[in-house]
């Protein structure tokens, strides 16, 4: 998966991500919106063959990169717990 920063300042981050659907980004945005330091968390899907997906995160305090890392870690932990539960039961 290719990821590149489109625009960045102290509180705003726009990241271009090479995905064509919202499967990975939707849980990330949901987790970001739980963070009280995050003001905006959204993604925009363009045409699948012409445009890249852009994730936009704006923070009230702190760096957007920190919020993204924190949200990604929380998602990984949740899915790890889910996997462990499946492995026990199946």
Rosetta constraint file for C-alpha pairs under 8 A:
AtomPair CA 1 CA 17 HARMONIC 7.29 0.50
AtomPair CA 1 CA 18 HARMONIC 5.84 0.50
AtomPair CA 1 CA 19 HARMONIC 7.29 0.50
AtomPair CA 2 CA 17 HARMONIC 5.94 0.50
AtomPair CA 2 CA 18 HARMONIC 5.23 0.50
AtomPair CA 3 CA 15 HARMONIC 6.80 0.50
AtomPair CA 3 CA 16 HARMONIC 5.72 0.50
AtomPair CA 3 CA 17 HARMONIC 4.64 0.50
AtomPair CA 3 CA 18 HARMONIC 6.47 0.50
AtomPair CA 4 CA 15 HARMONIC 5.70 0.50
AtomPair CA 4 CA 16 HARMONIC 5.23 0.50
AtomPair CA 4 CA 17 HARMONIC 6.66 0.50
AtomPair CA 5 CA 13 HARMONIC 7.47 0.50
AtomPair CA 5 CA 14 HARMONIC 6.12 0.50
AtomPair CA 5 CA 15 HARMONIC 4.48 0.50
AtomPair CA 5 CA 16 HARMONIC 6.08 0.50
AtomPair CA 6 CA 13 HARMONIC 7.78 0.50
AtomPair CA 6 CA 14 HARMONIC 5.37 0.50
AtomPair CA 6 CA 15 HARMONIC 5.43 0.50
AtomPair CA 6 CA 16 HARMONIC 6.18 0.50
AtomPair CA 7 CA 12 HARMONIC 7.71 0.50
AtomPair CA 7 CA 13 HARMONIC 5.82 0.50
AtomPair CA 7 CA 14 HARMONIC 5.02 0.50
AtomPair CA 7 CA 15 HARMONIC 7.12 0.50
AtomPair CA 8 CA 12 HARMONIC 5.73 0.50
AtomPair CA 8 CA 13 HARMONIC 4.58 0.50
AtomPair CA 8 CA 14 HARMONIC 6.37 0.50
AtomPair CA 9 CA 13 HARMONIC 6.55 0.50
AtomPair CA 10 CA 63 HARMONIC 6.33 0.50
AtomPair CA 10 CA 64 HARMONIC 7.84 0.50
AtomPair CA 11 CA 58 HARMONIC 5.30 0.50
AtomPair CA 11 CA 59 HARMONIC 5.13 0.50
AtomPair CA 11 CA 60 HARMONIC 6.98 0.50
AtomPair CA 11 CA 61 HARMONIC 7.38 0.50
AtomPair CA 11 CA 62 HARMONIC 7.24 0.50
AtomPair CA 11 CA 63 HARMONIC 5.94 0.50
AtomPair CA 11 CA 64 HARMONIC 6.14 0.50
AtomPair CA 12 CA 56 HARMONIC 7.29 0.50
AtomPair CA 12 CA 57 HARMONIC 5.81 0.50
AtomPair CA 12 CA 58 HARMONIC 4.39 0.50
AtomPair CA 12 CA 59 HARMONIC 6.71 0.50
AtomPair CA 12 CA 64 HARMONIC 6.48 0.50
AtomPair CA 13 CA 55 HARMONIC 7.91 0.50
AtomPair CA 13 CA 56 HARMONIC 5.69 0.50
AtomPair CA 13 CA 57 HARMONIC 5.33 0.50
AtomPair CA 13 CA 58 HARMONIC 6.44 0.50
AtomPair CA 13 CA 64 HARMONIC 6.28 0.50
AtomPair CA 13 CA 65 HARMONIC 7.64 0.50
AtomPair CA 14 CA 54 HARMONIC 6.41 0.50
AtomPair CA 14 CA 55 HARMONIC 5.63 0.50
AtomPair CA 14 CA 56 HARMONIC 4.55 0.50
AtomPair CA 14 CA 57 HARMONIC 6.68 0.50
AtomPair CA 15 CA 54 HARMONIC 5.43 0.50
AtomPair CA 15 CA 55 HARMONIC 5.10 0.50
AtomPair CA 15 CA 56 HARMONIC 6.52 0.50
AtomPair CA 16 CA 52 HARMONIC 6.25 0.50
AtomPair CA 16 CA 53 HARMONIC 5.75 0.50
AtomPair CA 16 CA 54 HARMONIC 4.51 0.50
AtomPair CA 16 CA 55 HARMONIC 6.48 0.50
AtomPair CA 17 CA 52 HARMONIC 6.26 0.50
AtomPair CA 17 CA 53 HARMONIC 5.32 0.50
AtomPair CA 17 CA 54 HARMONIC 6.02 0.50
AtomPair CA 17 CA 55 HARMONIC 7.31 0.50
AtomPair CA 18 CA 52 HARMONIC 5.79 0.50
AtomPair CA 18 CA 53 HARMONIC 6.38 0.50
AtomPair CA 19 CA 52 HARMONIC 7.04 0.50
AtomPair CA 19 CA 53 HARMONIC 6.27 0.50
AtomPair CA 20 CA 45 HARMONIC 7.22 0.50
AtomPair CA 20 CA 48 HARMONIC 5.40 0.50
AtomPair CA 20 CA 52 HARMONIC 7.43 0.50
AtomPair CA 20 CA 53 HARMONIC 6.92 0.50
AtomPair CA 21 CA 45 HARMONIC 7.28 0.50
AtomPair CA 22 CA 26 HARMONIC 5.47 0.50
AtomPair CA 22 CA 45 HARMONIC 7.88 0.50
AtomPair CA 23 CA 27 HARMONIC 7.57 0.50
AtomPair CA 24 CA 28 HARMONIC 6.86 0.50
AtomPair CA 25 CA 29 HARMONIC 6.09 0.50
AtomPair CA 25 CA 43 HARMONIC 7.33 0.50
AtomPair CA 25 CA 55 HARMONIC 7.96 0.50
AtomPair CA 26 CA 30 HARMONIC 6.19 0.50
AtomPair CA 27 CA 31 HARMONIC 6.13 0.50
AtomPair CA 27 CA 75 HARMONIC 7.34 0.50
AtomPair CA 28 CA 32 HARMONIC 6.12 0.50
AtomPair CA 28 CA 68 HARMONIC 7.82 0.50
AtomPair CA 28 CA 71 HARMONIC 6.28 0.50
AtomPair CA 28 CA 72 HARMONIC 6.42 0.50
AtomPair CA 28 CA 75 HARMONIC 7.17 0.50
AtomPair CA 29 CA 33 HARMONIC 6.16 0.50
AtomPair CA 29 CA 41 HARMONIC 5.60 0.50
AtomPair CA 29 CA 42 HARMONIC 6.14 0.50
AtomPair CA 29 CA 43 HARMONIC 7.71 0.50
AtomPair CA 30 CA 34 HARMONIC 6.70 0.50
AtomPair CA 31 CA 35 HARMONIC 7.04 0.50
AtomPair CA 31 CA 71 HARMONIC 5.44 0.50
AtomPair CA 31 CA 74 HARMONIC 7.64 0.50
AtomPair CA 31 CA 75 HARMONIC 7.42 0.50
AtomPair CA 32 CA 38 HARMONIC 6.60 0.50
AtomPair CA 32 CA 41 HARMONIC 6.28 0.50
AtomPair CA 32 CA 67 HARMONIC 6.77 0.50
AtomPair CA 32 CA 68 HARMONIC 6.84 0.50
AtomPair CA 32 CA 71 HARMONIC 5.64 0.50
AtomPair CA 33 CA 38 HARMONIC 6.35 0.50
AtomPair CA 33 CA 39 HARMONIC 7.71 0.50
AtomPair CA 33 CA 40 HARMONIC 7.33 0.50
AtomPair CA 33 CA 41 HARMONIC 6.22 0.50
AtomPair CA 34 CA 38 HARMONIC 7.94 0.50
AtomPair CA 35 CA 67 HARMONIC 7.53 0.50
AtomPair CA 37 CA 59 HARMONIC 5.57 0.50
AtomPair CA 37 CA 60 HARMONIC 5.23 0.50
AtomPair CA 37 CA 61 HARMONIC 5.37 0.50
AtomPair CA 37 CA 62 HARMONIC 6.91 0.50
AtomPair CA 37 CA 67 HARMONIC 7.76 0.50
AtomPair CA 38 CA 57 HARMONIC 7.29 0.50
AtomPair CA 38 CA 58 HARMONIC 6.04 0.50
AtomPair CA 38 CA 59 HARMONIC 4.18 0.50
AtomPair CA 38 CA 60 HARMONIC 5.76 0.50
AtomPair CA 38 CA 61 HARMONIC 7.48 0.50
AtomPair CA 38 CA 64 HARMONIC 7.63 0.50
AtomPair CA 38 CA 67 HARMONIC 7.26 0.50
AtomPair CA 39 CA 57 HARMONIC 7.61 0.50
AtomPair CA 39 CA 58 HARMONIC 5.39 0.50
AtomPair CA 39 CA 59 HARMONIC 4.94 0.50
AtomPair CA 39 CA 60 HARMONIC 5.54 0.50
AtomPair CA 40 CA 56 HARMONIC 7.28 0.50
AtomPair CA 40 CA 57 HARMONIC 5.42 0.50
AtomPair CA 40 CA 58 HARMONIC 4.88 0.50
AtomPair CA 40 CA 59 HARMONIC 6.78 0.50
AtomPair CA 41 CA 55 HARMONIC 7.48 0.50
AtomPair CA 41 CA 56 HARMONIC 5.75 0.50
AtomPair CA 41 CA 57 HARMONIC 4.57 0.50
AtomPair CA 41 CA 58 HARMONIC 6.61 0.50
AtomPair CA 42 CA 55 HARMONIC 5.91 0.50
AtomPair CA 42 CA 56 HARMONIC 5.36 0.50
AtomPair CA 42 CA 57 HARMONIC 6.67 0.50
AtomPair CA 43 CA 53 HARMONIC 6.87 0.50
AtomPair CA 43 CA 54 HARMONIC 5.41 0.50
AtomPair CA 43 CA 55 HARMONIC 4.28 0.50
AtomPair CA 43 CA 56 HARMONIC 5.93 0.50
AtomPair CA 44 CA 53 HARMONIC 5.61 0.50
AtomPair CA 44 CA 54 HARMONIC 5.30 0.50
AtomPair CA 44 CA 55 HARMONIC 6.65 0.50
AtomPair CA 45 CA 51 HARMONIC 7.58 0.50
AtomPair CA 45 CA 52 HARMONIC 6.93 0.50
AtomPair CA 45 CA 53 HARMONIC 4.71 0.50
AtomPair CA 45 CA 54 HARMONIC 6.86 0.50
AtomPair CA 46 CA 50 HARMONIC 7.22 0.50
AtomPair CA 46 CA 51 HARMONIC 4.84 0.50
AtomPair CA 46 CA 52 HARMONIC 6.13 0.50
AtomPair CA 46 CA 53 HARMONIC 6.11 0.50
AtomPair CA 47 CA 51 HARMONIC 5.16 0.50
AtomPair CA 47 CA 52 HARMONIC 7.69 0.50
AtomPair CA 48 CA 52 HARMONIC 7.31 0.50
AtomPair CA 57 CA 64 HARMONIC 5.98 0.50
AtomPair CA 58 CA 64 HARMONIC 6.14 0.50
AtomPair CA 59 CA 63 HARMONIC 6.57 0.50
AtomPair CA 59 CA 64 HARMONIC 5.71 0.50
AtomPair CA 59 CA 67 HARMONIC 7.98 0.50
AtomPair CA 62 CA 66 HARMONIC 7.28 0.50
AtomPair CA 62 CA 67 HARMONIC 7.84 0.50
AtomPair CA 63 CA 67 HARMONIC 6.69 0.50
AtomPair CA 64 CA 68 HARMONIC 6.22 0.50
AtomPair CA 65 CA 69 HARMONIC 6.24 0.50
AtomPair CA 66 CA 70 HARMONIC 6.15 0.50
AtomPair CA 67 CA 71 HARMONIC 6.12 0.50
AtomPair CA 68 CA 72 HARMONIC 6.04 0.50
AtomPair CA 69 CA 73 HARMONIC 6.14 0.50
AtomPair CA 70 CA 74 HARMONIC 6.32 0.50
AtomPair CA 71 CA 75 HARMONIC 6.28 0.50
AtomPair CA 72 CA 76 HARMONIC 6.21 0.50
AtomPair CA 73 CA 77 HARMONIC 6.22 0.50
AtomPair CA 74 CA 78 HARMONIC 6.23 0.50
AtomPair CA 75 CA 79 HARMONIC 6.20 0.50
AtomPair CA 76 CA 80 HARMONIC 6.00 0.50
AtomPair CA 77 CA 81 HARMONIC 6.26 0.50
AtomPair CA 78 CA 82 HARMONIC 6.33 0.50
AtomPair CA 79 CA 83 HARMONIC 6.05 0.50
AtomPair CA 80 CA 84 HARMONIC 6.16 0.50
AtomPair CA 81 CA 85 HARMONIC 6.21 0.50
AtomPair CA 82 CA 86 HARMONIC 6.29 0.50
AtomPair CA 83 CA 87 HARMONIC 6.11 0.50
AtomPair CA 84 CA 88 HARMONIC 6.25 0.50
AtomPair CA 85 CA 89 HARMONIC 6.30 0.50
AtomPair CA 86 CA 90 HARMONIC 5.69 0.50
